[in-house]
Amino acid sequence: MSPTQYVPLILAGIVILLLGGDFLVRGGAALARRWKLPPLLVGLTIIAFGTSAPELVVSIQSAINGAPGLALGNIVGSNTANFLLVLGLPALFGPIITTVPGVRRNALIALTAAGALVLVSWDRVITPTEGAFLFAAIIGYVALLGMLAMGKTDDPAIAELTDVDGMDGLPKTMSAVLFFLLLGLIALPGGAHMIVQGGIAAATDLGVDQSLIGLTALAFGTSLPELATVVMASMRRQAEMAIGNVIGSNIFNVFAVGGAAAMAAGAMNVTLNVPEAFFVLDFWVMLGSSVVIALVVLAKRPIGRILGSLLFLSYVGYIVYLAQTMMHH
């Protein structure tokens, strides 16, 4: 497959994937509202898992197709992009407040998640059992959010998840709800399939490890919604919502996406191997950025222009390094 074929394939796949995730979340939220389900339950299941559905579907499909580099590259790359790019770039427009309730706890959980991913990868393979442990952690995390939300909490991440009534663009009629759900359920795997096929073709054509495609094009593509959300939030001076969103996304990427990918690979008798290259740089960039964000949050310092520039430039430097690695092959 030539670049004129796989580049449009990957780009179209990303667009279809993101639209599918959006339709699924809106359809699910509208359905839950019709069934009068508690907003908390809807937020913690449909919205929380729905927003990470694009990463989830891509990583599961990559793992099953025997492309572990794409699956893991997507997770590691997305988490790195979230902390360096998604929190760095918007901070250039206005400071991102980190003193929001719940953010300190979540930043520590995100750091633990990053550490856990490196730990389970240490023997260069993530087993289905390790995947099950990771997935159990996301269930525990969601249960924790649920318990916290039942008590009085002003954690904006929980508030955002439970604000089903505040969601706009929800389908009104039952037929529209079903149309949204159906579209989401078709678009997600369809888009993921295009991305995985395009990613494998790109890696083959460029003669590079698939993980490089996962860490760059794929990770950036699936991080775009978070980037758009945070840029809009910081321009509207509502950036406190932003950081909770990004940290939550990183927790889900490791525990839900990583866990599900390892379990899916196991179910299909495929080994989820961890490419050696991750231990050279990628894991440490992800861990390092998680440490920096956790420290900033614990110190209750806003992410201002200077730190924002440093985070953003670190991301640019990292991507340039990965691009050079591709060129040298």
C-alpha positions as CSV (number, residue, x, y, z in Angstrom):
1,M,0.0,0.0,0.0
2,S,1.4,3.4,-1.0
3,P,1.3,6.6,1.2
4,T,-1.4,8.0,-1.1
5,Q,-3.6,5.1,0.1
6,Y,-2.7,4.6,3.8
7,V,-2.5,8.3,4.8
8,P,-6.1,9.0,3.8
9,L,-7.1,5.6,5.3
10,I,-5.7,6.5,8.7
11,L,-7.1,10.1,8.6
12,A,-10.6,9.0,7.5
13,G,-10.4,6.2,10.1
14,I,-9.7,8.8,12.9
15,V,-12.6,11.0,11.8
16,I,-15.0,8.1,11.6
17,L,-13.8,6.7,15.0
18,L,-14.2,10.1,16.8
19,L,-17.6,10.7,15.3
20,G,-18.6,7.1,16.2
21,G,-17.5,7.7,19.8
22,D,-19.5,10.9,20.0
23,F,-22.7,9.3,18.6
24,L,-22.4,6.4,21.0
25,V,-22.1,8.7,24.0
26,R,-25.0,11.0,22.9
27,G,-27.2,8.0,22.0
28,G,-26.4,6.2,25.3
29,A,-27.0,9.3,27.4
30,A,-30.3,10.0,25.7
31,L,-31.4,6.4,26.1
32,A,-30.5,6.4,29.8
33,R,-32.5,9.6,30.2
34,R,-35.6,8.1,28.6
35,W,-35.3,5.1,30.9
36,K,-34.9,7.5,33.8
37,L,-31.6,5.9,34.9
38,P,-29.7,7.9,37.6
39,P,-27.4,10.5,36.0
40,L,-24.6,9.2,38.2
41,L,-24.8,5.7,36.8
42,V,-25.0,7.0,33.2
43,G,-22.0,9.3,33.8
44,L,-19.8,6.6,35.3
45,T,-20.6,4.0,32.7
46,I,-21.8,5.3,29.3
47,I,-20.1,8.7,29.3
48,A,-16.8,7.6,31.0
49,F,-16.3,4.5,28.9
50,G,-17.9,6.0,25.8
51,T,-15.4,8.9,25.7
52,S,-12.5,6.4,25.8
53,A,-14.2,4.1,23.3
54,P,-12.1,5.3,20.3
55,E,-8.8,4.3,22.1
56,L,-10.5,1.1,23.4
57,V,-11.6,-0.1,20.0
58,V,-8.3,0.7,18.3
59,S,-6.2,-1.0,20.9
60,I,-8.3,-4.1,21.1
61,Q,-8.4,-4.4,17.3
62,S,-4.6,-3.8,17.1
63,A,-4.0,-6.5,19.7
64,I,-6.2,-9.0,18.0
65,N,-4.6,-8.3,14.6
66,G,-1.2,-9.1,16.1
67,A,-0.1,-5.4,16.1
68,P,0.9,-4.9,19.7
69,G,3.1,-1.9,18.9
70,L,0.0,-0.1,17.6
71,A,-2.1,-1.0,20.6
72,L,0.5,0.0,23.2
73,G,1.8,3.0,21.1
74,N,-1.8,4.3,21.1
75,I,-2.0,4.2,24.9
76,V,1.5,5.4,25.7
77,G,1.4,8.1,23.0
78,S,-2.1,9.3,24.0
79,N,-1.1,9.7,27.7
80,T,2.1,11.5,26.7
81,A,0.2,13.8,24.3
82,N,-2.5,14.5,27.0
83,F,0.0,15.7,29.6
84,L,2.5,17.5,27.4
85,L,0.4,18.7,24.4
86,V,-3.2,18.9,25.7
87,L,-2.2,20.6,29.0
88,G,0.8,22.5,27.5
89,L,-0.6,24.2,24.5
90,P,-3.8,25.7,26.1
91,A,-1.7,27.0,29.0
92,L,-0.2,29.4,26.5
93,F,-3.6,31.1,26.2
94,G,-4.4,31.2,29.9
95,P,-3.3,29.5,33.1
96,I,-4.9,26.0,33.9
97,I,-6.0,25.9,37.5
98,T,-5.0,22.7,39.4
99,T,-6.6,23.3,42.8
100,V,-9.9,21.8,41.7
101,P,-11.3,19.2,44.2
102,G,-10.5,15.6,43.2
103,V,-7.6,16.6,40.9
104,R,-4.9,15.7,43.4
105,R,-6.3,12.3,44.0
106,N,-6.7,11.6,40.3
107,A,-3.3,12.9,39.4
108,L,-1.8,10.4,41.9
109,I,-4.0,7.6,40.4
110,A,-2.8,8.6,36.9
111,L,0.8,8.4,38.1
112,T,0.1,5.0,39.6
113,A,-1.5,3.9,36.4
114,A,1.6,5.0,34.3
115,G,3.8,3.1,36.8
116,A,1.6,0.0,36.6
117,L,1.8,-0.1,32.8
118,V,5.6,0.0,32.9
119,L,5.6,-2.7,35.6
120,V,3.3,-5.2,33.8
121,S,5.4,-4.6,30.6
122,W,8.7,-5.2,32.4
123,D,9.0,-8.9,31.1
124,R,8.2,-7.5,27.6
125,V,4.8,-9.1,27.5
126,I,1.4,-8.1,29.0
127,T,-0.4,-11.3,29.9
128,P,-4.3,-11.7,30.0
129,T,-4.0,-12.0,33.8
130,E,-2.2,-8.7,34.0
131,G,-4.8,-7.3,31.7
132,A,-7.5,-8.5,34.1
133,F,-5.7,-6.8,37.0
134,L,-5.6,-3.5,35.0
135,F,-9.2,-3.7,34.1
136,A,-10.2,-4.5,37.7
137,A,-8.4,-1.2,38.6
138,I,-10.7,0.8,36.3
139,I,-13.8,-0.9,37.8
140,G,-12.4,0.0,41.3
141,Y,-11.7,3.6,40.1
142,V,-15.2,4.0,38.7
143,A,-16.7,2.5,41.9
144,L,-14.6,5.0,43.9
145,L,-16.0,7.9,41.9
146,G,-19.5,6.6,42.4
147,M,-19.0,6.4,46.2
148,L,-17.5,9.9,46.2
149,A,-20.4,11.3,44.1
150,M,-23.0,9.8,46.4
151,G,-21.4,11.8,49.2
152,K,-21.5,15.6,48.6
153,T,-18.6,16.3,46.3
154,D,-17.6,19.4,44.3
155,D,-15.2,17.3,42.1
156,P,-15.8,18.8,38.6
157,A,-14.8,15.6,36.9
158,I,-17.7,13.8,38.7
159,A,-20.0,16.8,38.1
160,E,-19.2,16.7,34.4
161,L,-19.9,13.0,34.2
162,T,-23.2,13.3,36.0
163,D,-24.5,16.3,34.1
164,V,-26.5,14.2,31.6
165,D,-29.2,16.8,31.6
166,G,-26.7,19.5,30.7
167,M,-25.5,17.6,27.6
168,D,-26.5,19.3,24.3
169,G,-27.2,17.7,21.0
170,L,-28.9,14.6,22.5
171,P,-31.3,12.9,20.1
172,K,-35.0,13.5,21.0
173,T,-37.1,10.7,19.5
174,M,-36.6,7.0,20.2
175,S,-35.8,6.3,16.5
176,A,-33.1,9.1,16.6
177,V,-31.7,7.5,19.8
178,L,-31.4,4.1,18.1
179,F,-30.0,5.7,15.0
180,F,-27.2,7.4,17.1
181,L,-26.4,4.2,18.9
182,L,-26.4,2.1,15.7
183,L,-24.2,4.7,13.9
184,G,-21.8,4.7,16.9
185,L,-21.6,0.9,17.0
186,I,-20.9,0.7,13.3
187,A,-18.5,3.7,13.0
188,L,-16.3,2.7,16.0
189,P,-15.1,-0.7,14.8
190,G,-15.2,0.5,11.2
191,G,-12.9,3.5,11.9
192,A,-10.7,1.4,14.1
193,H,-10.3,-1.2,11.3
194,M,-9.3,1.5,8.8
195,I,-6.7,2.9,11.3
196,V,-5.2,-0.5,12.1
197,Q,-5.0,-1.5,8.5
198,G,-3.5,1.9,7.5
199,G,-1.1,1.9,10.5
200,I,0.2,-1.6,9.6
201,A,0.6,-0.6,6.0
202,A,2.4,2.6,7.0
203,A,4.8,0.8,9.2
204,T,5.5,-1.8,6.5
205,D,6.0,0.9,3.8
206,L,8.3,3.1,6.0
207,G,10.1,0.0,7.3
208,V,9.6,1.1,10.9
209,D,8.2,-0.5,14.1
210,Q,4.4,-0.2,14.3
211,S,4.8,1.3,17.7
212,L,6.1,4.5,16.0
213,I,2.9,4.9,14.1
214,G,0.9,4.2,17.3
215,L,2.9,6.8,19.3
216,T,2.6,9.5,16.7
217,A,-0.3,9.6,14.2
218,L,-2.6,7.4,16.2
219,A,-2.0,8.9,19.6
220,F,-2.3,12.4,18.2
221,G,-5.5,11.6,16.4
222,T,-7.2,10.0,19.4
223,S,-6.1,12.9,21.6
224,L,-7.6,15.6,19.4
225,P,-11.0,15.7,21.2
226,E,-9.3,16.3,24.5
227,L,-7.1,19.0,22.9
228,A,-10.2,20.7,21.4
229,T,-12.0,20.5,24.7
230,V,-9.1,22.0,26.7
231,V,-8.3,24.8,24.2
232,M,-12.0,25.8,24.2
233,A,-12.2,25.6,28.0
234,S,-9.1,27.7,28.5
235,M,-10.3,30.3,26.0
236,R,-13.6,30.5,27.9
237,R,-11.7,30.6,31.2
238,Q,-13.2,27.3,32.3
239,A,-9.9,25.5,32.3
240,E,-10.5,23.8,35.7
241,M,-12.8,21.4,33.9
242,A,-9.9,20.7,31.5
243,I,-7.4,19.1,33.8
244,G,-9.8,16.7,35.4
245,N,-10.9,15.6,31.9
246,V,-7.3,14.9,30.8
247,I,-6.2,13.1,33.9
248,G,-9.3,11.0,33.8
249,S,-8.6,10.1,30.2
250,N,-5.0,8.9,31.1
251,I,-6.4,6.7,33.9
252,F,-8.9,5.1,31.5
253,N,-6.2,4.7,28.8
254,V,-4.0,2.5,31.0
255,F,-6.5,0.6,33.1
256,A,-9.5,0.2,30.7
257,V,-7.8,0.3,27.3
258,G,-4.6,-1.5,28.3
259,G,-6.5,-4.1,30.4
260,A,-9.1,-4.8,27.6
261,A,-6.4,-5.0,24.9
262,A,-4.4,-7.6,26.9
263,M,-7.6,-9.6,27.8
264,A,-8.8,-9.5,24.1
265,A,-5.4,-10.6,22.9
266,G,-5.5,-13.5,25.4
267,A,-9.0,-14.5,24.3
268,M,-7.8,-14.7,20.7
269,N,-4.6,-16.6,21.7
270,V,-2.4,-13.7,20.6
271,T,0.5,-12.6,22.7
272,L,0.6,-8.9,23.6
273,N,4.3,-8.3,23.3
274,V,5.9,-5.1,24.4
275,P,8.4,-3.7,21.8
276,E,11.8,-3.2,23.3
277,A,11.9,0.4,22.0
278,F,9.4,1.5,24.6
279,F,12.0,0.9,27.3
280,V,14.5,3.2,25.5
281,L,12.4,6.4,25.7
282,D,8.6,6.2,25.4
283,F,7.8,4.7,28.8
284,W,10.0,7.2,30.5
285,V,8.6,10.2,28.7
286,M,5.1,9.0,29.7
287,L,6.2,8.4,33.3
288,G,8.2,11.7,33.5
289,S,5.2,13.8,32.3
290,S,2.9,12.0,34.8
291,V,5.4,12.9,37.6
292,V,5.6,16.5,36.5
293,I,1.8,16.9,36.4
294,A,1.4,15.1,39.7
295,L,4.0,17.4,41.4
296,V,2.4,20.6,39.9
297,V,-1.0,19.5,41.1
298,L,0.2,18.5,44.6
299,A,2.0,21.9,44.9
300,K,-1.3,23.5,43.9
301,R,0.4,25.6,41.3
302,P,-1.5,26.6,38.1
303,I,0.0,25.5,34.8
304,G,1.0,28.9,33.5
305,R,2.7,30.1,30.3
306,I,6.2,29.1,31.3
307,L,5.4,25.5,32.3
308,G,2.9,25.3,29.4
309,S,5.7,26.3,27.0
310,L,8.0,23.7,28.5
311,L,5.4,20.9,28.3
312,F,4.5,21.9,24.7
313,L,8.2,22.1,23.6
314,S,8.9,18.8,25.3
315,Y,6.2,17.2,23.2
316,V,7.4,18.8,20.0
317,G,11.0,17.6,20.8
318,Y,9.7,14.1,21.5
319,I,7.7,13.9,18.2
320,V,10.7,15.3,16.2
321,Y,12.9,12.6,17.8
322,L,10.3,9.9,16.8
323,A,10.1,11.3,13.3
324,Q,13.9,11.2,12.9
325,T,13.8,7.6,14.1
326,M,11.4,6.9,11.3
327,M,13.5,8.7,8.7
328,H,16.6,6.8,9.6
329,H,15.0,3.5,8.8
